[in-house]
Amino acid sequence: MNGKNIIVIIIDALRTKNLSLHGYKKETDRNLKKIAKDGIWFKQHFSPSNSTAPSVTSILTGDYPPNHGIMHQLPYTKEEEIRKIKDVRFWLPSYLRERGYDTIAIDWIGHWFKKGFNYYGEGEVLEESATLFRPAEDITDLALSKVAQSKKPFFLFLHYWDTHFPFPTIKYDKTETEEEMEKTLRGIKNEAQRNYLKRRIINRGPYTIEAMKEKYDLSIKVIDEQLGKIYDFLKDKKLIDDTIVFILGDHGMNLTEHEIYFSSSGLYEDSIHTPFVMSVPGVSHKEVNHFVQNIDIVPTILDFLEFGMEHEFDGKSLLHLIKSDKPIRERIITFDGLCEDIKAVRTKNRKFIIAKNNFCNLCKASHHAEFEEYDLEKDPQETKNIFSGESELAKFLE
């Protein structure tokens, strides 16, 4: 197998706050830190959406959700959005397959995401009573077996779901009672949030907020072990010098912040600030503190492969940023995929949010006022809305 290979690893609902790489008190990410030490760590990565379908579509197109068409998370995606994505101008898996790549996706979502992949799936079909999510170890083994069998340069798209609430693949030894569940639910003021959490945990747990947080940390550790396994495989098979690897969260998650319980709803930092580490042949350790978004992955891949840019993308090649250390954008834009119409712009120290329709399809609550502005330098937790009737950032969301 000769040529340059590509691996994109998505860790669902992974936020920066629970990684020691970003200052968390627990070490949930030992292997990710090692990969970051060998490669490039992007400290300021912000997803263009707080939900999977729009975000992953951005990864595979290089464009923001309004330009590729998928604005909302499944099953809230509208028919016109699906019609638009069928005619999208650029689709990375199809592009690479046409150029001789073995395109492999280990994921289960299906729909338009299957397009262009020689293999798409998670192996054997699960029983109907089982969770949709396969354990991280199983999908890693499947991914590495597919790579080992490939006789061509490969594009591997690998999506881990163990960090998706309520973390059904993660073993958790603590025994909790339904009485503890009821106590937890009584402590939630918002009725819609209370009902949402009950739907997610009833008959399966965990039942206390503390246990939910512990299980989230455990899920990160489980996936981190698999990252180490993949990295060792690439070294052992002498693929590391011919392979570019992207590891990132597709979006983040609120645990209890802003009275949003274990959901990626809203456009606060916990939902959109996600980890991003990249391994590039010939590039040693580098920390980048400029804004990047997952729309930059497609231009970076084309740059790495030296294929040339046949299209204009919303994203920019990260290789230029790595070489020059000059910012590729002064602000990020992001869209709420769970609500009808919420968008935000964020600069280094400010964030402005416009919520024209803030009803959340997932939890049936509302998380934003019509207009919100935050001074992120003075108020990094976004607790004080300082919107005064107008904002200089509004023009970027028109």
N, C-alpha and C positions, 0 to 999 in steps of 0.2 A: 504494500500500500504506500504510494508516494503522493506528495502534494501537501497543501496546507489544509488542516482540519479546523473545524469550528465546533465549539461546545457552548450552548447557552443553558445555564442551570437556573431555574426559577424556584424560589422557596416561597410558597404561598403565605400571604399575610405576615411577612416577617418585617418587624419594625426595628429601628436602630436601638431603641431604649433598652432592649434586653440582650444586648451584645456587649461583652467586655471590650471589644474593639472600639466601641463608642462610649466607654466609661461605666458600663454596668458592673455592679459589685460582684456578681457571680460570673464565673467563666463558663459560659454556655457554648463557646465558639472557638475552642482550642485550635482546631484544624483550619478554620477560616482565617484566624489570625496568622497562622503559618503561611497560608497561601498569599495573604495580603503582604506579609513581610517579603516574600519572594517577588511579588508582582506590584500591581497598582491598586491603591485604596482611594476610592472617590468618597470623600467625606460628605459631600453635599449633593447626593443623588435624590431627586424628587420624582415620583411617578406622575405621569400625566393623567392618571385616574386613580381613584380609591377602590377600584374593583377589577376583577380578573379579566373579563372579556375585553373591555376597552384597552386595558393596559397591555395585555399579551398581544392584541392586534397591533398596538403601536410598536411593540418590539419587532414584529414580523413585517411591518410596512415602513417604519422610519418616520411616521407621521402622527400628528396629534389626532385625537378622536374625531373632531369635526371634519377632518380631511380624509380619514379612511372610512368614516361612516358609523362605526360602532360606538355609540355614546353611553349605552346602558348595559348593565350586567344581565346575563341570562338568569331567569326567564323573562326579564323585563325589556329585553331588546325588541325594538319595534320592527315591523315588516320592512319599512322603508330603509332601515339601517342594514338589514340583511341583504336587501336588493343591492344596496350601494357597495357592500363589501364583495359581492360576487363579481363586480366590475372594477375592483381596485386596480390601480395602475401598476403597482409593484407588490409582489408577494415573495418574500425571501425563499421559502422552501421550493417553490416552483422555479424561481430564478436559478437556484443552485443545482436543482435536479437537471435542468436543461443544459447545464455546463458540466455534467458528468459526475455530480456528487451523489453519494448514497445518503439520502435524507431520512433520518430516524427520529421519531417523536415518541417519548414514553410519557403518555398522558391519557386522559379519559374523556375530556370535554366533548370532542367530536365537532359536529357542525362544520363551519368554514375552516376551522383549524386543521382539519385533515388534509386539505388541499396541498398538493405538492410533495407529500411525504411518501417515500417508498414503504415505510412501515409506520403505522400509527396505532398505539394501544398500550396496554399494560399486561399483556400476556393472556393467560387463560381467563375465561369469563367467570366472575364471582357468582356465588349463589345470590338469589334475589334478596335474601335476608341480611346479607353482608353489607358492610359499608362500601360506599363508592370508592373510597381511598385505599390504595394498596400501601402496605408498610414500606418505608424508605428502603430497607434492605432488599426487598423483593424487586423494586423497580431499578435499583442500582445494579443488581445482578443481571437483570434483563438488558439494561442499557449496555453494560460492559460486554455481554455476550454478543450483542448485535454489532458492536464496534469491532470485536475480535474476529467476527465472521466477514466483515466488510473487506472487499478487495479494491475499493476506490477511496479517494479522499471522502471524508464523511462530515455531515452536519448533524450533530446530536442535539436535540431539544429535549431537556429533561425537567419535568415539573414535579416537585415534591409537595405533598399535600398534608403531611403530618402536623404542620403548624396551623391548620385550619380548625377553628373552633367547632365542636367541642373536643377535638383531638382524639378521635375514636381509635386510632391505631396505637396509641401510647399506653403502655402498661402502667397502672397506678395502683399501688398496694393499699392506700388508705381506704378504710370503709366508712362511708358516710350514710346518714339516714335521711329519709324523706322529711323528718322534722327539721333537720338542718337546712334542707332545701327551702322549706316554707319560711324559715327564719331569714334566709338570704333574700328571698323574694319580698318579704315584708319590708326589708331595708331599702328597697328601690322605690323612690318617690313617684317616678313617672309610670303610669299604668301601661302605656304601650311598651316601654322598655322592660317592665316586669313581665308582661305576657310574652315578649320576644324571648327573653332568657329562659322562661319556663318551657317554651316550645323546644328549645335547643337541648335542655339538660334533663327533662323529665324521663324517667325510666333508664337513664344511662349515666347521669352524673358528669363531672363532679358537681357537688352540691353547695360548696362554700366558695366564696370569692378567693380565699387563700389557696384552696386546692386548685381552682381554675388557673391561677397565676403560676403555681408550681408546675402544673401539667404543661403549660405553655413553655416554660423553661426546659422541661424535660423533652418536649418535642423538638426544640432547637438543638439540644444536645444529640438527639438521635440522628437528625439530619447531618449535623456537623461530623459525626463519625463517618457517614457515607461520603462526605466531601473529601475527607482524608483518604478513603478507599479509592476514590476516583483519581485523586492526585497521585497516589502511589502507583496506580495502574498505568497512568500516562508516563511516569518515570521508568517503571519496570519495562514497559513495551517500547521505550525510546521514542515516544510520541510527543513528549512535552516540548521539544524544540521545533515542532512543526504544527503546533496546535494553539489557537487562541481560545481562551476560556473566559466566559462571563458568568459571574455568580451574583444574583441580585434578588431582592424581594419584588414581587409584582405590585404590591401595595402594602401598607402597614395595617395596624389594628389598634383601636382603643381597647384598653382592658376595663378601666372604669372612668377614665378621664372624660371630662365634659358631660358626665352622666350618660355616657354611651357605653354599653356593656358588651364587651367581647364581639365587637363588630368594627368593620372598616368605614362605617357611615361617617359623613362629614368630611370637611377638608382641613381639619386641624393637622398639626405636624405629625401626630402619631399615625395618621392614616396615609400620609404621602411621603414622609421622609424614610427611605428604606436603604438598607445596606447595598453596596455595589463594590465588588472586587473583580479585578481583571488580571489574567495572566497572559502576557504577550512574549513570544520568543524574542530573546535578546534584550529585554527591558528588565532591569533589576528594580529593587524596591523604590517606590515613589508614592508620596502622599499628595493628593490633589484636593485643594480646598475651594475649587470653583464649581459653579452650578453645572450639573449634567442631568440628563433625563434618559429614559430607556429608548427614546426615539433616536438616540445617537448610536445605537448598536448596529443598525443596518449600514449607515455610512462608514462606520469603523470597519465592519467586515469587508465591504467592497474595497476600502482603502488597503486593508491588510492583504487581500487577495490580488491587489493591483489590477482589478477589473475595470476601473474607471467608473465615473458617475454618469450613468445614462439618464438618470432622473434627478429632479430637484427634490430634496427631502426637507422636512421640518428639522430633522436632526443634523448634527455635524459630526465629522470624524473625530474620535477621541485621540487618535494618534497624533493629530496636529497639536492638541492640547497638551499631551504628554511631552512632546518634543519642545514646545515653545513656552509652556506654562502660562500662556495668555488665555484669559477667559473666552469661551465661545458664545456666552450669552450673559446678559446682565440681570435677567429675571427668568423665572419659570412660570409656566401656565399649567393649570390642572383643572380637571372636571370631575364632578361627582357622578359616578355611574349607578348609584343606588337611588338618587333623587331625580326628579324630572328636569330641573334646570338650576344647577348651582355650579359656579366656576370661580376660580381664584387666581390671583397673580401674586407672586412672592418675590421680593427683592432681598438683598442681604439683611436688611433690618425691618422691613415692613411686609405685611400681608393684607390684601384687600379681597374680600369675598362678596359676591353678589348672589343672592338666593332669590330668584324669581318664583320658584316653586320648590319649597324645602321639605315636602312630604317624602319620607324615606319608604320606599317600597318594601324593604327588608324588614325593618322593625316597627314600621307604622308610626314613627314619631317624627318630630321636627327638631333639627339640631342647630340651625342657624337663624339669626335675624335676617331681614331682607338685605341689610348692608352691615358688614363687620370689617373693622380695620384694627390691626394689632401692631404695636411697637415691639418687635421681637427681641430687640436689644434689652429693653427694660422689662418686658413681659414675655419671656420665652415660652411660658405655659399657656399663653393666650387666654388669660382670665379677664382682661379688661378691654372691652370694645371702645375704641377711641374715635369711631367714625363721627364726624361733626356735621355731616350734611353734604360734604363733597370730599373727593379724594383725588390726588394727582395720579394715582394708579388706575383710575377708572378707564382712562383712554385705552389701556392695553387689553381690556375685556370687551370693548365695543365690537 
